């Protein structure tokens, strides 16, 4: 892999991660707005706090925690928030611009149109009645971009870096949301593993936040139980937003890139992905819940971070010594 391809890989990887992040934030907040109107004041505040923890960070945002309007501004248009939707789409567009000659022209047109559409919106106008349509449109435009990517470019190294970015972001998001929500919601369900009336909307919101409620219902009917939710969002190998599905995709792409490049350290990052995949392949939800879901999910998040770091060390920011070795 030469220096130019390293730069291209970097841009494709981050383009994909930022778009996945924008899609995730839009869906999470859209679901929140359909649920929060039916919740008590304290429950709604706790829900905003959990969203802030997973989508922004542990910092205190008093206005956003107490107001859906301020939360929407922070998550959507706040240029001081690096994870706001407008900043994520702008960052994705900039990365796409840097590799414009390497991506399909329709990919560039789609991401550019998405960027312009978001930039031309104002929260006061959206808040008056177009909020759901706006966030739904972001989701649809990201899906369209991903569809164009999968349909119009060859399955070469570049495509696989796009896949790694998409699914590493997605797996991390799912593990993080499961950890934060279960830490608060599951404390009242330990004995009976049941969902009470006060938390039912939050459990359903957790599923809908990952576009999972309909697929979950086909497996478990409408019986919303915490252990079933963990099993589906964490261990289901066939649902695209589960952690297991994402890690499987990452491992497949790591294998392809490693075989194509023969870069030093490629075996190391592949083994790390394989270890995480095996951990999920043979996991049982009862064992996970009984031994500690929080520590299990933190372990997954840490391993995702390690995969990210090793992908960088191996393929994007590797040393001149490694470059010379790969040319011998």
SVG drawing of the C-alpha trace seen along z (x, -y; Angstrom):
<svg xmlns="http://www.w3.org/2000/svg" viewBox="-48 -30 61 51">
<polyline fill="none" stroke="black" stroke-width="0.4" points="0.0,0.0 1.6,-3.3 1.3,-6.7 -1.4,-7.9 -3.6,-4.9 -3.0,-5.4 -4.4,-9.0 -7.4,-7.7 -8.0,-4.9 -8.0,-7.5 -10.6,-9.7 -12.9,-6.9 -12.8,-5.5 -13.7,-8.8 -16.2,-9.7 -18.1,-6.5 -17.8,-6.9 -19.1,-10.5 -22.1,-9.6 -22.9,-6.7 -22.7,-9.0 -25.0,-11.6 -27.5,-8.8 -27.4,-7.5 -27.9,-10.9 -30.8,-11.8 -32.6,-8.5 -32.0,-8.6 -33.3,-12.2 -36.3,-11.5 -37.2,-8.5 -36.8,-10.6 -39.2,-13.2 -41.9,-10.6 -41.5,-9.1 -40.8,-12.1 -44.2,-13.7 -45.7,-10.6 -43.3,-10.6 -43.3,-12.3 -41.0,-15.2 -38.4,-13.3 -38.4,-10.4 -38.0,-12.7 -35.1,-14.5 -33.3,-11.2 -33.8,-10.2 -32.2,-13.5 -29.3,-12.8 -28.7,-9.4 -28.8,-10.8 -26.3,-13.4 -24.0,-10.8 -24.0,-8.6 -24.2,-11.2 -22.1,-14.1 -20.2,-13.0 -20.2,-13.2 -20.1,-17.0 -22.9,-18.9 -25.4,-20.5 -28.1,-21.9 -30.2,-23.6 -30.2,-20.5 -31.0,-18.2 -34.1,-20.2 -35.3,-21.3 -35.9,-19.3 -35.4,-22.4 -32.0,-23.1 -31.1,-19.4 -32.1,-19.5 -30.0,-22.5 -27.0,-21.0 -27.3,-17.7 -28.2,-19.2 -26.7,-22.6 -24.2,-23.5 -20.9,-24.1 -19.1,-23.9 -20.3,-20.3 -18.0,-18.2 -20.7,-15.4 -23.6,-17.6 -25.3,-16.4 -24.2,-19.5 -20.5,-19.0 -20.6,-15.2 -22.0,-15.7 -19.5,-18.6 -16.6,-16.4 -17.9,-13.5 -18.2,-15.8 -14.7,-17.2 -13.2,-13.7 -15.2,-12.8 -13.9,-16.0 -10.3,-14.9 -10.8,-11.7 -13.3,-12.9 -11.3,-11.3 -11.5,-7.9 -15.2,-7.8 -18.2,-7.5 -19.6,-10.8 -23.0,-10.0 -21.5,-9.5 -20.1,-13.0 -23.3,-14.5 -25.3,-12.7 -23.1,-13.8 -22.8,-17.3 -26.6,-17.6 -27.0,-16.3 -24.5,-18.9 -26.3,-21.8 -29.7,-20.7 -28.6,-20.6 -26.8,-23.9 -29.9,-25.7 -32.1,-24.6 -32.9,-26.6 -34.0,-25.1 -36.8,-27.7 -38.3,-26.7 -38.0,-23.0 -39.4,-23.3 -42.6,-24.8 -43.7,-21.5 -41.0,-19.9 -38.9,-18.2 -39.8,-14.6 -39.5,-15.0 -36.0,-16.6 -34.5,-13.8 -36.2,-11.1 -34.8,-12.7 -31.3,-12.6 -31.7,-8.9 -33.0,-8.3 -30.2,-10.3 -27.5,-8.4 -29.2,-5.1 -29.2,-6.4 -25.5,-7.2 -24.7,-3.8 -26.8,-2.2 -24.9,-4.1 -21.6,-3.2 -22.5,0.5 -24.0,0.5 -21.5,-1.7 -17.9,-1.0 -15.8,2.1 -15.3,4.3 -11.6,3.2 -9.6,2.0 -11.4,-1.4 -14.8,0.2 -13.6,2.3 -12.3,-0.7 -15.8,-2.3 -17.2,0.9 -14.8,0.9 -15.7,-2.8 -19.4,-2.1 -19.6,1.0 -17.0,0.0 -18.9,-3.2 -22.2,-1.2 -20.9,1.5 -19.5,-1.1 -22.7,-3.1 -24.8,0.0 -22.6,1.2 -22.5,-2.3 -26.3,-2.8 -26.9,0.7 -24.5,-0.1 -25.9,-3.5 -29.5,-2.5 -29.2,0.8 -27.2,-0.9 -30.3,-2.9 -33.3,-1.0 -32.4,2.5 -31.9,1.9 -35.7,2.3 -35.9,5.4 -33.2,7.6 -35.5,9.9 -38.2,10.6 -36.5,9.6 -39.6,7.7 -40.4,4.2 -42.7,2.1 -45.1,-0.5 -42.8,-3.4 -39.8,-2.2 -41.7,-0.4 -41.4,-3.4 -37.6,-3.6 -37.1,0.0 -39.1,-0.3 -37.1,-3.5 -33.8,-1.6 -35.0,0.8 -36.3,-1.9 -33.1,-3.9 -31.4,-1.1 -34.3,-0.6 -34.8,2.8 -38.3,2.8 -40.0,4.5 -37.2,7.0 -37.2,7.7 -40.9,8.3 -40.7,10.9 -38.3,12.9 -39.8,12.2 -43.3,10.9 -44.1,7.7 -42.8,9.1 -40.3,6.5 -37.8,8.1 -34.4,6.8 -32.6,10.1 -34.2,10.5 -33.1,6.9 -29.5,7.7 -29.6,10.9 -31.0,9.2 -28.9,6.0 -25.7,7.6 -25.6,11.2 -27.9,11.5 -25.6,12.3 -28.2,11.4 -29.5,8.0 -27.5,5.1 -27.4,3.0 -26.4,5.7 -22.8,5.6 -22.3,9.2 -23.3,8.4 -21.0,5.4 -18.0,7.2 -18.5,10.0 -18.4,7.4 -15.3,5.7 -13.5,9.0 -14.4,9.9 -13.0,6.5 -9.9,6.8 -9.2,10.2 -9.6,8.9 -7.4,5.9 -4.7,8.0 -4.6,10.5 -4.4,7.7 -1.7,5.5 0.5,8.0 1.4,5.1 3.4,5.8 1.1,6.0 -1.9,6.9 -2.1,10.3 -2.2,8.5 -5.3,6.4 -7.0,9.4 -6.4,11.5 -7.8,8.7 -10.9,8.6 -11.1,12.4 -10.8,12.5 -13.8,10.1 -15.8,12.0 -15.1,15.3 -16.2,13.8 -19.5,12.9 -19.9,16.2 -19.8,18.3 -21.5,15.9 -24.8,16.7 -27.0,13.9 -27.7,15.5 -24.0,15.9 -23.4,12.3 -26.2,10.9 -25.3,13.0 -21.6,12.2 -22.1,8.5 -23.4,6.8 -21.6,3.5 -18.1,5.0 -18.9,7.1 -20.0,4.1 -17.1,2.0 -14.8,4.8 -16.4,4.6 -16.0,0.8 -12.3,1.1 -11.7,3.7 -13.4,1.6 -11.1,-1.3 -8.1,1.1 -9.2,2.2 -9.4,-1.5 -5.9,-2.2 -4.4,0.9 -6.1,0.1 -4.4,-3.3 -1.0,-1.9 -1.2,0.8 -2.7,-0.8 -2.8,-4.6 -0.1,-6.0 2.5,-3.2 6.2,-4.0 8.7,-4.3 10.4,-1.1 7.1,0.8 6.7,-0.8 10.2,0.3 9.6,3.8 6.3,4.1 8.2,3.2 10.9,5.9"/>
</svg>
